[in-house]
Amino acid sequence: MRRANKLSVAVVLLAAMLGGCSDLYWDRRDTIAFHAGDAPASNIAIHTIDPWPPAAAKRSHRTNGDVMQKAGERYRNNKVTPIQPIGTSSIQATAAPSAPSGGGTSGSQ
């Protein structure tokens, strides 16, 4: 009989400890959702009429089909025209000469 009392006390203690792991506290919060929090920013976003510029809704873009077809053919045939850099200087940049690969510092030992 004594063993049954110890077992029941252990079960009650275990249930009490596991009861602390319950998420009832989080279910009884004063917010509507768990991700609630920044009400001013939410209100600003809700009351913004249209955050996108009018050009963002434009779906018809003027294109030239002949130019696009030629570009597609060049891409398929691997004859893509290299991009020419645009700049304000007439001087073309060149790669700096590489330093000789030595095995350490120069000088006597």
MIDOSE-1310 file (N, C-alpha, C; in nm, 2 decimals, decimal comma, always signed):
residues 109
mrra	+0,08/-0,12/+0,00/+0,00/+0,00/+0,00/+0,09/+0,13/+0,00; +0,19/+0,12/+0,07/+0,29/+0,23/+0,08/+0,35/+0,26/-0,06; +0,37/+0,16/-0,14/+0,43/+0,18/-0,27/+0,33/+0,25/-0,37; +0,20/+0,22/-0,35/+0,10/+0,29/-0,43/+0,09/+0,43/-0,40
nkls	+0,11/+0,47/-0,28/+0,11/+0,61/-0,24/+0,23/+0,69/-0,30; +0,34/+0,62/-0,30/+0,46/+0,69/-0,36/+0,44/+0,70/-0,51; +0,38/+0,60/-0,57/+0,36/+0,61/-0,71/+0,26/+0,72/-0,75; +0,16/+0,73/-0,67/+0,06/+0,83/-0,70/+0,11/+0,97/-0,68
vavv	+0,20/+0,99/-0,57/+0,26/+1,12/-0,55/+0,36/+1,15/-0,67; +0,43/+1,05/-0,72/+0,52/+1,08/-0,83/+0,44/+1,11/-0,95; +0,33/+1,05/-0,98/+0,24/+1,08/-1,09/+0,19/+1,23/-1,08; +0,15/+1,26/-0,96/+0,09/+1,40/-0,94/+0,20/+1,50/-0,96
llaa	+0,32/+1,48/-0,91/+0,44/+1,57/-0,93/+0,47/+1,58/-1,08; +0,48/+1,47/-1,15/+0,51/+1,47/-1,29/+0,41/+1,55/-1,37; +0,28/+1,53/-1,33/+0,17/+1,60/-1,40/+0,18/+1,75/-1,37; +0,22/+1,79/-1,25/+0,24/+1,93/-1,22/+0,35/+1,99/-1,29
mlgg	+0,46/+1,92/-1,30/+0,58/+1,97/-1,38/+0,55/+1,98/-1,53; +0,48/+1,89/-1,58/+0,45/+1,89/-1,72/+0,34/+2,00/-1,75; +0,26/+2,03/-1,65/+0,16/+2,14/-1,66/+0,23/+2,27/-1,68; +0,35/+2,29/-1,63/+0,42/+2,41/-1,66/+0,46/+2,43/-1,80
csdl	+0,47/+2,32/-1,87/+0,50/+2,33/-2,02/+0,38/+2,36/-2,11; +0,27/+2,38/-2,05/+0,15/+2,40/-2,12/+0,16/+2,54/-2,19; +0,10/+2,55/-2,30/+0,10/+2,68/-2,37/-0,03/+2,76/-2,35; -0,10/+2,73/-2,24/-0,22/+2,81/-2,20/-0,19/+2,96/-2,19
ywdr	-0,07/+2,99/-2,14/-0,04/+3,13/-2,12/-0,04/+3,20/-2,26; +0,02/+3,14/-2,36/+0,03/+3,20/-2,49/-0,11/+3,20/-2,55; -0,20/+3,11/-2,52/-0,33/+3,11/-2,58/-0,42/+3,22/-2,52; -0,38/+3,27/-2,40/-0,46/+3,38/-2,33/-0,40/+3,51/-2,34
rdti	-0,32/+3,54/-2,44/-0,26/+3,67/-2,46/-0,36/+3,77/-2,50; -0,32/+3,90/-2,48/-0,41/+4,01/-2,52/-0,40/+4,05/-2,66; -0,34/+3,98/-2,74/-0,32/+4,01/-2,89/-0,41/+3,92/-2,97; -0,44/+3,96/-3,09/-0,52/+3,88/-3,18/-0,45/+3,76/-3,23
afha	-0,32/+3,78/-3,26/-0,24/+3,67/-3,32/-0,10/+3,67/-3,26; -0,03/+3,57/-3,27/+0,10/+3,56/-3,21/+0,20/+3,66/-3,28; +0,18/+3,69/-3,41/+0,27/+3,78/-3,48/+0,23/+3,93/-3,46; +0,13/+3,96/-3,38/+0,09/+4,09/-3,36/+0,19/+4,17/-3,28
gdap	+0,19/+4,30/-3,30/+0,29/+4,38/-3,23/+0,31/+4,52/-3,28; +0,33/+4,54/-3,40/+0,36/+4,68/-3,45/+0,24/+4,74/-3,51; +0,15/+4,79/-3,43/+0,02/+4,84/-3,47/+0,03/+4,97/-3,56; +0,12/+5,06/-3,52/+0,13/+5,18/-3,61/+0,17/+5,15/-3,75
asni	+0,27/+5,06/-3,76/+0,32/+5,03/-3,90/+0,21/+4,95/-3,97; +0,13/+4,87/-3,90/+0,03/+4,80/-3,97/-0,08/+4,89/-4,01; -0,12/+4,99/-3,93/-0,22/+5,09/-3,97/-0,17/+5,17/-4,09; -0,05/+5,21/-4,09/+0,00/+5,29/-4,21/-0,01/+5,21/-4,33
aiht	+0,03/+5,08/-4,33/+0,02/+4,99/-4,45/-0,12/+4,97/-4,49; -0,21/+4,96/-4,40/-0,35/+4,94/-4,44/-0,41/+5,06/-4,50; -0,38/+5,18/-4,45/-0,44/+5,30/-4,50/-0,36/+5,36/-4,62; -0,26/+5,30/-4,67/-0,19/+5,35/-4,79/-0,28/+5,31/-4,91
idpw	-0,31/+5,41/-4,99/-0,41/+5,39/-5,10/-0,34/+5,30/-5,20; -0,23/+5,34/-5,26/-0,16/+5,25/-5,36/-0,02/+5,28/-5,35; +0,06/+5,19/-5,29/+0,20/+5,22/-5,27/+0,29/+5,21/-5,40; +0,23/+5,16/-5,51/+0,31/+5,14/-5,63/+0,28/+5,26/-5,72
ppaa	+0,38/+5,30/-5,80/+0,36/+5,40/-5,90/+0,27/+5,35/-6,01; +0,20/+5,44/-6,08/+0,11/+5,39/-6,19/+0,18/+5,31/-6,30; +0,31/+5,34/-6,32/+0,38/+5,27/-6,43/+0,40/+5,12/-6,39; +0,39/+5,08/-6,26/+0,41/+4,94/-6,22/+0,29/+4,86/-6,27
akrs	+0,17/+4,91/-6,29/+0,06/+4,84/-6,34/+0,05/+4,82/-6,49; +0,14/+4,89/-6,56/+0,14/+4,88/-6,71/+0,19/+4,74/-6,75; +0,11/+4,67/-6,83/+0,15/+4,54/-6,87/+0,19/+4,53/-7,02; +0,16/+4,63/-7,09/+0,19/+4,63/-7,24/+0,32/+4,72/-7,26
hrtn	+0,42/+4,65/-7,30/+0,55/+4,72/-7,32/+0,58/+4,72/-7,47; +0,63/+4,83/-7,51/+0,66/+4,84/-7,65/+0,79/+4,77/-7,68; +0,79/+4,67/-7,77/+0,91/+4,60/-7,80/+0,92/+4,59/-7,95; +1,04/+4,56/-8,00/+1,06/+4,54/-8,14/+1,09/+4,39/-8,16
gdvm	+1,00/+4,32/-8,23/+1,00/+4,18/-8,25/+1,12/+4,13/-8,33; +1,16/+4,21/-8,43/+1,27/+4,18/-8,52/+1,40/+4,18/-8,44; +1,42/+4,28/-8,35/+1,54/+4,29/-8,27/+1,55/+4,17/-8,17; +1,43/+4,14/-8,11/+1,43/+4,03/-8,02/+1,46/+3,90/-8,09
qkag	+1,41/+3,88/-8,21/+1,43/+3,76/-8,28/+1,58/+3,74/-8,31; +1,64/+3,85/-8,36/+1,78/+3,84/-8,39/+1,87/+3,81/-8,27; +1,83/+3,87/-8,15/+1,90/+3,85/-8,03/+1,89/+3,70/-7,99; +1,77/+3,65/-8,00/+1,75/+3,51/-7,97/+1,83/+3,41/-8,06
eryr	+1,84/+3,45/-8,19/+1,92/+3,37/-8,28/+2,07/+3,37/-8,24; +2,12/+3,49/-8,21/+2,26/+3,51/-8,17/+2,28/+3,43/-8,04; +2,19/+3,43/-7,95/+2,21/+3,35/-7,83/+2,21/+3,20/-7,85; +2,12/+3,16/-7,94/+2,11/+3,01/-7,97/+2,24/+2,97/-8,04
nnkv	+2,30/+3,05/-8,13/+2,41/+3,02/-8,21/+2,54/+3,05/-8,14; +2,53/+3,10/-8,01/+2,65/+3,13/-7,93/+2,74/+3,24/-8,00; +2,67/+3,34/-8,06/+2,74/+3,45/-8,12/+2,69/+3,58/-8,06; +2,69/+3,58/-7,92/+2,65/+3,70/-7,85/+2,75/+3,81/-7,86
tpiq	+2,70/+3,93/-7,89/+2,79/+4,04/-7,90/+2,84/+4,09/-7,76; +2,97/+4,10/-7,75/+3,02/+4,14/-7,62/+2,97/+4,28/-7,58; +2,95/+4,30/-7,45/+2,90/+4,43/-7,41/+3,02/+4,53/-7,41; +2,99/+4,65/-7,47/+3,09/+4,76/-7,47/+3,07/+4,85/-7,35
pigt	+3,17/+4,87/-7,28/+3,16/+4,96/-7,16/+3,13/+5,10/-7,20; +3,05/+5,17/-7,13/+3,02/+5,31/-7,16/+3,08/+5,39/-7,05; +3,15/+5,49/-7,08/+3,21/+5,58/-6,98/+3,24/+5,71/-7,04; +3,29/+5,80/-6,96/+3,31/+5,94/-7,00/+3,46/+5,96/-7,04
ssiq	+3,54/+5,86/-7,01/+3,68/+5,87/-7,04/+3,72/+5,80/-7,17; +3,81/+5,85/-7,25/+3,85/+5,79/-7,37/+3,97/+5,69/-7,34; +4,02/+5,68/-7,22/+4,13/+5,60/-7,18/+4,07/+5,46/-7,15; +4,12/+5,36/-7,21/+4,08/+5,22/-7,19/+4,16/+5,16/-7,07
ataa	+4,10/+5,10/-6,98/+4,17/+5,04/-6,87/+4,23/+4,91/-6,91; +4,35/+4,88/-6,86/+4,42/+4,76/-6,89/+4,46/+4,69/-6,76; +4,48/+4,56/-6,77/+4,52/+4,49/-6,65/+4,66/+4,52/-6,61; +4,68/+4,54/-6,48/+4,81/+4,57/-6,42/+4,90/+4,45/-6,44
psap	+5,03/+4,47/-6,47/+5,12/+4,36/-6,49/+5,13/+4,29/-6,36; +5,14/+4,16/-6,37/+5,14/+4,07/-6,25/+5,29/+4,07/-6,19; +5,30/+4,06/-6,06/+5,43/+4,05/-6,00/+5,48/+3,91/-6,02; +5,62/+3,90/-6,03/+5,67/+3,76/-6,04/+5,64/+3,68/-5,92
sggg	+5,61/+3,56/-5,94/+5,58/+3,47/-5,82/+5,71/+3,42/-5,76; +5,75/+3,48/-5,65/+5,87/+3,44/-5,58/+5,84/+3,36/-5,46; +5,94/+3,31/-5,40/+5,92/+3,22/-5,28/+5,94/+3,30/-5,15; +5,92/+3,43/-5,15/+5,94/+3,49/-5,02/+5,98/+3,63/-5,04
tsgs	+6,05/+3,69/-4,94/+6,11/+3,82/-4,94/+6,24/+3,83/-5,01; +6,27/+3,94/-5,07/+6,40/+3,95/-5,13/+6,51/+4,00/-5,03; +6,63/+3,98/-5,06/+6,74/+4,02/-4,97/+6,83/+3,90/-4,94; +6,93/+3,94/-4,86/+7,02/+3,83/-4,82/+6,98/+3,77/-4,69
q	+7,03/+3,65/-4,67/+6,99/+3,58/-4,55/+7,10/+3,58/-4,45
